[in-house]
Amino acid sequence: MGIFQKLYRKKDASRDATVADADPADAKGADKAVDGSGNEDDTALSNQLQGLRGELKSKLPEPEQFLSFDQALADREGGAEDDETAPGKFPNSPRVLVRYGAIVTIATLVIVAALVVFLRADVPNVIGQTAVEASEAIAEAGLNVEIFEEETPDVPDGQVMTTAPGPGEVTMRGTTVVIRVARNTNEVAVPNVRGKTLTDARETLTSTRLNTQVKRTFDNSVPEGTVVGFLPVTGTLVPPGSSVTLLVSAGTLDTAIEVPRVIGLTEDAARSALEQMGFNPVFYHAYSSRGEVDYVVAQTPGGANTVAPGSPVLVMISMGNSTSGLAVPDITEQDRASASRAIESSGFLPEGFGIIDDNVAAGAVISQMPPAQDSFLRRDESLGFLFSVGGQTHAEVPRLLGLSQAEAFRIIRDAGFMPVLSASDAAIHADSSQEYLNLEGNVITQQFPAAGSQYQIGLPVLMYLSAQD
């Protein structure tokens, strides 16, 4: 019960008791007495109220204890932030901020973790599936797909070979997965056989359903019997059964070698004997009264001559005794340009080959094949000759890419090298113009060594003839 209620109840009880004790006749007088003593009661009540007010005021804080904003800020700057119960305590004190920051960081990490779990995607294993099946599986995993086709004979047509990212890798939803799909062809890819022994290279090519053609060369940095280079290059798609031409080292270039005598041998036997020694044989077929038909009846340089490794050797195969052809002119001791003009005016095609000979002036014709005596050729046949390059041993390999076969052969010979032709269905030795591949619309698309390389004069340069992409 409140203080004011107690006071008022006490006053009312006093008045009732006074009225009840008086006589009725004195009631009127009593009322007057009460009215007359009212001022005294009011005074007493007022005094009691003042006392209660003082008591209540003593229990309340003084007004100055209710701090203003400025006072609270001053207290905070004065170190009050360390007292969490201090008046004007701000919630952005360092301790509170650290507490709030930790809460926010934890909440952020929780949200990020939830997003990672939600957005994470595992790349499905689609190797061996069709492109359609693989696309559907990748899309169901929340990933995009990009398809590339690759020609290969080793994987069924339309089958997925690889993916990037790979199967099982974790990535984010929406990532693009690149898949490579096999496209079947009837072709095989040429393997890399550079640096292999001839035996190993042949085994590798045979297992790939390719044939081998061997051309001997010399190389100071590659051991004898090792593949120096080859065409077509690694990865070229060719029909099964095509030949890959290998340049195989026959040793170093430091020592001159003796030319073997091949007169009286068949063309195949003569070729084998010369190539095994590292020479580059070039064969001509002409009518002659000397020797047996289909056998070697002449060669230059002759047997027992010592020449630089890789030098060309011109060889004549007898076609029998006949004078129905055109007489062969004598071009020895002429300069190279004059010899070419004389050959053309006689109805033949000139084929000049450079040979290292520091005893003969550069550009001078040393010998020819077939020889001028007792030899006849059909019109437009090739007539070959050797010209000296003097003491020069190396020259720069010209660029052949994009050239026709005939133009490439002419440029290679003019530079002093031996042209060797390779094609997708056969490897053709540059033995004579009769063995050219006159494929209209085809050009040289690969060569070895590369254009600009310094290369020993007389050594073979490989050229690959195919349709230009």
C-alpha positions in Angstrom: 0.0 0.0 0.0 1.4 3.4 -1.0 2.4 6.1 1.5 -0.3 8.6 0.1 -3.0 5.9 0.5 -2.0 5.4 4.2 -2.2 9.1 4.9 -5.7 9.6 3.4 -7.1 6.5 5.2 -5.8 7.8 8.5 -7.4 11.2 8.1 -10.8 9.7 7.1 -10.8 7.3 10.1 -10.1 10.2 12.5 -13.0 12.2 11.2 -15.4 9.2 11.4 -14.4 8.6 15.0 -15.1 12.2 16.0 -18.5 12.2 14.4 -19.5 8.9 15.9 -18.6 9.9 19.5 -20.6 13.2 19.4 -24.3 13.5 20.2 -26.7 13.9 17.4 -27.7 17.2 18.8 -24.1 18.2 18.6 -23.6 16.8 15.0 -24.1 20.1 13.4 -21.7 21.7 15.9 -19.2 18.8 15.3 -19.3 19.5 11.6 -18.4 23.0 12.2 -15.7 21.9 14.6 -14.2 19.7 11.9 -14.5 22.5 9.4 -12.8 24.7 11.9 -9.9 22.3 12.5 -9.5 21.5 8.8 -6.7 24.0 8.4 -4.7 22.3 11.1 -5.1 18.9 9.5 -4.1 20.2 6.1 -1.0 21.7 7.6 -0.1 18.4 9.2 -0.7 16.5 5.9 1.4 19.0 4.0 4.2 18.4 6.4 4.0 14.6 6.0 4.0 15.0 2.2 7.1 17.1 2.4 8.8 14.4 4.5 7.8 11.7 2.1 9.1 13.7 -0.8 12.4 14.1 0.9 12.6 10.4 1.6 11.8 9.6 -2.1 14.3 12.1 -3.4 17.0 10.6 -1.3 16.4 7.3 -3.0 16.7 8.8 -6.6 20.0 9.8 -8.3 20.9 13.4 -8.5 20.2 15.1 -11.9 23.9 15.6 -12.5 24.3 11.8 -12.5 22.4 11.7 -15.8 25.2 12.4 -18.2 24.9 14.4 -21.3 26.3 13.0 -24.6 29.3 15.3 -24.4 30.0 14.1 -20.8 29.7 10.5 -21.9 32.1 11.1 -24.8 34.6 12.8 -22.4 34.4 9.8 -20.0 35.0 7.4 -22.9 38.1 9.3 -24.1 39.3 9.3 -20.5 39.4 5.6 -20.2 35.9 4.8 -19.2 35.7 2.3 -22.1 37.5 -0.2 -19.9 34.6 -0.2 -17.5 31.6 -1.9 -19.0 29.3 -0.5 -16.2 30.5 3.1 -16.7 27.7 5.6 -17.7 27.8 6.4 -21.4 29.5 3.1 -22.2 29.6 3.0 -26.1 29.1 -0.4 -27.9 31.9 0.4 -30.3 34.7 0.2 -27.8 37.7 -2.0 -28.9 36.6 -5.0 -26.8 33.1 -4.8 -28.1 34.3 -4.3 -31.7 36.5 -7.4 -31.4 33.6 -9.4 -30.1 31.3 -8.1 -32.8 34.0 -8.7 -35.5 34.5 -12.3 -34.4 30.8 -12.9 -34.7 30.6 -11.4 -38.1 33.7 -13.3 -39.3 32.3 -16.6 -38.2 29.0 -15.8 -39.8 30.8 -15.0 -43.1 32.8 -18.2 -43.0 29.7 -20.2 -42.4 27.9 -18.5 -45.4 31.0 -19.0 -47.7 31.3 -22.6 -46.7 27.6 -23.1 -47.4 28.1 -21.4 -50.8 31.1 -23.6 -51.6 29.3 -26.7 -50.8 26.3 -25.6 -52.8 28.3 -24.4 -55.8 30.9 -27.3 -55.8 30.8 -29.7 -58.7 32.7 -32.9 -59.5 33.6 -33.5 -63.1 32.0 -36.8 -64.1 34.0 -39.6 -65.8 32.7 -39.6 -69.3 35.8 -41.3 -71.0 34.5 -43.9 -73.5 31.0 -42.4 -73.7 29.6 -40.9 -76.8 29.6 -37.1 -77.2 25.9 -36.9 -76.5 26.1 -39.1 -73.4 29.0 -37.1 -72.1 27.3 -33.8 -72.7 24.2 -34.9 -70.8 26.3 -36.2 -67.8 28.3 -33.0 -67.6 25.2 -30.8 -67.8 23.6 -32.7 -65.0 26.6 -32.0 -62.9 25.9 -28.3 -63.3 28.8 -27.8 -65.8 29.1 -26.4 -69.3 30.7 -28.5 -72.1 32.8 -27.7 -75.2 33.5 -30.4 -77.7 36.5 -30.8 -80.0 37.0 -33.5 -82.5 40.4 -35.2 -83.1 41.2 -37.6 -85.9 42.6 -40.9 -84.7 42.4 -44.5 -85.8 42.9 -45.9 -82.3 39.7 -44.9 -80.6 36.1 -45.7 -81.9 34.4 -42.9 -83.8 32.5 -40.4 -81.6 34.0 -41.7 -78.3 35.3 -39.3 -75.7 39.1 -39.6 -75.3 39.9 -37.0 -72.7 38.3 -34.2 -70.6 39.8 -31.0 -69.1 39.4 -30.7 -66.1 39.9 -34.5 -65.8 37.4 -37.0 -64.3 36.9 -36.6 -60.6 38.4 -33.1 -60.3 36.5 -30.7 -58.1 35.4 -27.4 -59.8 32.6 -24.8 -59.5 29.2 -25.0 -61.1 29.2 -23.3 -64.4 32.8 -24.2 -65.3 33.3 -25.3 -68.9 34.6 -28.8 -69.4 36.4 -29.4 -72.7 36.0 -32.9 -74.1 38.0 -34.4 -77.0 36.0 -36.8 -79.2 37.6 -39.3 -81.6 36.9 -38.9 -85.3 37.7 -42.1 -87.1 39.8 -42.0 -90.3 41.5 -44.6 -92.4 44.8 -42.9 -91.6 47.5 -43.4 -89.0 49.7 -40.9 -87.3 53.4 -41.0 -87.9 55.2 -41.8 -84.6 58.4 -40.1 -83.4 61.4 -42.2 -84.3 64.2 -39.6 -84.1 67.1 -40.8 -82.0 66.1 -44.4 -82.3 68.3 -47.1 -83.9 67.3 -48.1 -87.4 66.1 -51.5 -86.1 63.9 -49.9 -83.4 62.6 -47.3 -85.8 61.5 -49.9 -88.2 59.8 -51.9 -85.5 57.9 -48.8 -84.3 56.8 -47.9 -87.9 55.8 -51.5 -88.6 53.6 -51.6 -85.5 51.9 -48.4 -86.7 51.3 -50.1 -90.1 53.8 -47.9 -92.0 56.7 -48.8 -94.2 60.3 -47.6 -94.1 62.6 -46.0 -96.7 66.2 -45.4 -95.6 68.5 -42.7 -96.8 72.1 -42.6 -95.4 73.6 -39.3 -94.3 76.4 -38.1 -92.0 76.3 -36.4 -88.7 79.0 -35.5 -86.3 76.6 -35.4 -83.3 74.6 -38.6 -83.9 76.0 -42.1 -83.6 76.2 -44.3 -86.6 73.0 -46.3 -87.3 70.8 -43.7 -85.5 67.9 -41.9 -87.1 68.9 -38.2 -87.6 65.6 -37.1 -89.1 62.5 -38.3 -90.9 59.5 -37.3 -93.0 56.6 -37.0 -92.7 57.0 -35.4 -89.3 55.5 -36.8 -86.1 51.7 -36.7 -86.0 51.2 -36.4 -89.7 48.2 -38.5 -90.7 48.9 -40.8 -93.7 47.2 -43.9 -95.1 48.3 -47.2 -93.7 51.1 -48.7 -95.8 52.7 -45.3 -96.6 56.4 -45.0 -96.3 58.3 -42.9 -93.8 61.7 -41.8 -95.1 64.5 -42.0 -92.5 67.8 -40.2 -92.6 70.2 -42.6 -90.8 73.7 -41.6 -89.7 76.5 -43.4 -91.5 79.1 -41.8 -89.3 81.0 -38.5 -89.0 81.9 -36.1 -91.8 85.5 -35.8 -90.9 87.1 -38.4 -93.2 86.7 -38.8 -96.9 85.6 -42.3 -98.1 86.3 -44.4 -101.1 83.7 -44.9 -103.7 82.9 -48.6 -104.3 82.9 -50.0 -107.8 79.4 -51.0 -108.8 79.8 -51.7 -112.6 78.3 -55.0 -113.5 75.7 -54.9 -110.6 72.0 -54.7 -111.0 70.4 -51.4 -110.1 69.1 -52.7 -106.7 72.5 -54.1 -105.8 74.3 -51.0 -106.8 71.9 -48.8 -104.8 72.4 -50.9 -101.7 76.2 -50.9 -102.0 76.4 -47.1 -102.5 73.8 -46.2 -99.8 75.4 -48.5 -97.2 78.6 -46.5 -97.6 76.7 -43.2 -97.3 76.7 -42.1 -100.9 73.7 -40.8 -102.8 73.3 -42.8 -106.0 71.5 -41.2 -109.0 70.5 -43.6 -111.8 70.1 -43.0 -115.5 68.9 -45.4 -118.1 70.4 -45.0 -121.6 71.1 -47.0 -124.7 74.6 -48.3 -125.0 76.6 -50.9 -126.7 78.7 -51.6 -123.6 77.9 -54.0 -120.9 74.7 -56.1 -120.3 71.2 -54.9 -120.4 69.8 -53.8 -117.1 73.2 -53.8 -115.5 75.4 -50.9 -114.4 77.7 -50.0 -117.3 79.2 -46.6 -116.1 79.6 -44.6 -112.9 81.0 -41.3 -111.7 83.0 -40.8 -109.5 84.6 -44.1 -110.4 85.5 -46.9 -108.1 88.5 -46.3 -105.8 88.1 -42.5 -105.9 88.0 -40.8 -102.5 85.4 -38.2 -102.0 83.6 -36.4 -99.2 80.9 -38.4 -97.2 77.5 -38.1 -98.7 78.7 -37.2 -102.2 76.4 -38.1 -105.2 77.4 -41.0 -107.4 75.9 -41.0 -110.9 75.2 -44.4 -112.3 74.1 -45.6 -115.8 72.0 -48.7 -116.4 72.1 -50.1 -120.0 68.9 -50.3 -121.9 70.5 -52.3 -124.7 72.3 -51.5 -127.9 70.3 -49.0 -130.0 70.8 -45.8 -131.9 67.2 -44.8 -132.0 67.7 -42.2 -129.3 69.5 -38.8 -129.4 73.2 -38.6 -129.1 74.5 -37.4 -125.7 76.6 -34.2 -126.0 80.0 -33.8 -124.2 79.8 -31.1 -121.6 82.9 -31.7 -119.5 85.2 -28.8 -118.7 82.4 -26.4 -119.4 81.0 -24.1 -116.7 77.8 -25.0 -115.1 75.5 -22.5 -116.9 77.0 -23.4 -120.4 76.6 -27.1 -119.7 72.9 -26.7 -118.8 72.3 -24.7 -122.1 74.0 -27.4 -124.1 72.0 -30.1 -122.6 68.7 -28.3 -123.2 69.6 -27.6 -126.8 70.2 -31.3 -127.3 66.7 -32.1 -126.2 67.4 -33.3 -122.7 66.8 -32.0 -119.1 69.9 -30.9 -117.2 70.5 -32.2 -113.6 73.5 -30.8 -111.9 74.9 -32.0 -108.6 77.5 -30.2 -106.5 80.5 -32.1 -105.2 83.4 -30.9 -103.0 86.6 -30.8 -104.9 89.2 -28.1 -104.0 91.3 -29.2 -107.0 88.7 -27.9 -109.5 87.4 -24.4 -109.8 84.0 -23.8 -108.3 81.2 -24.1 -111.0 83.2 -26.2 -113.4 81.7 -29.5 -114.7 83.8 -32.5 -113.6 81.9 -35.4 -115.2 78.6 -36.4 -116.7 76.2 -39.3 -116.9 75.5 -40.9 -119.4 79.0 -40.3 -120.9 79.1 -38.7 -124.4 80.7 -41.7 -126.1 78.4 -44.5 -127.3 75.3 -43.3 -125.4 71.9 -42.4 -126.6 68.9 -40.9 -124.7 65.3 -40.4 -125.6 64.1 -36.8 -125.9 63.2 -35.1 -122.6 65.2 -37.6 -120.5 67.5 -36.3 -117.8 71.2 -35.9 -118.3 73.2 -35.5 -115.1 76.5 -33.9 -114.4 78.8 -33.2 -111.4 80.1 -29.7 -110.8 82.7 -28.5 -108.4 81.8 -26.3 -105.4 85.5 -25.9 -104.7 86.7 -26.1 -101.1 83.3 -25.1 -99.7 81.9 -27.8 -97.4 78.6 -26.3 -96.1 75.8 -24.2 -97.4 72.5 -22.9 -96.2 69.4 -25.1 -96.8 66.9 -23.1 -98.9 63.2 -22.8 -98.0 61.1 -25.3 -100.1 57.6 -25.1 -98.5 54.9 -24.3 -101.0 57.0 -25.1 -104.0 56.2 -27.6 -106.7 58.2 -30.8 -106.8 60.2 -29.8 -109.9 61.0 -26.3 -108.5 62.1 -27.7 -105.2 64.4 -30.2 -106.8 66.0 -27.6 -109.0 66.6 -25.3 -106.0 68.0 -28.1 -103.8 70.4 -29.2 -106.5 71.5 -25.6 -107.2 72.4 -25.3 -103.5 74.6 -28.4 -103.8 72.3 -30.8 -101.9 70.7 -34.1 -102.8 66.9 -34.0 -103.0 64.9 -36.9 -101.6 61.2 -36.9 -102.1 58.6 -38.5 -99.8 54.9 -38.7 -100.3 51.9 -40.0 -98.4 51.8 -43.2 -100.4 55.5 -43.8 -101.2 59.0 -42.4 -100.6 60.5 -41.5 -103.9 64.3 -41.3 -104.2 65.4 -38.4 -106.3 67.2 -40.6 -108.8 65.9 -39.2 -112.0 63.1 -37.1 -113.4 61.4 -40.3 -114.4 60.7 -41.0 -110.8 59.1 -37.6 -110.1 55.6 -37.7 -108.7 53.8 -35.4 -111.1 50.8 -34.8 -108.9 49.0 -31.7 -110.0 48.1 -29.4 -107.2 50.5 -30.9 -104.7 53.4 -28.9 -103.2 56.2 -29.4 -100.7 54.6 -29.1 -97.2 57.5 -30.4 -95.0 61.3 -30.4 -95.3 64.3 -31.7 -93.3 66.6 -30.1 -92.4 64.8 -26.8 -91.8 65.3 -23.8 -94.0 68.3 -21.7 -93.0 70.2 -24.6 -91.5 73.9 -25.0 -92.3 74.3 -28.3 -93.9 77.1 -30.4 -95.6 77.1 -30.1 -99.3 76.0 -33.3 -101.0 73.9 -34.6 -98.1 70.3 -35.5 -98.7 67.4 -33.0 -98.0 64.0 -34.6 -97.4 60.9 -33.1 -98.9 57.3 -34.2 -98.3 54.9 -33.8 -101.1 51.2 -33.5 -100.3 48.1 -31.3 -100.8 48.5 -27.9 -99.3 46.1 -27.3 -96.4 
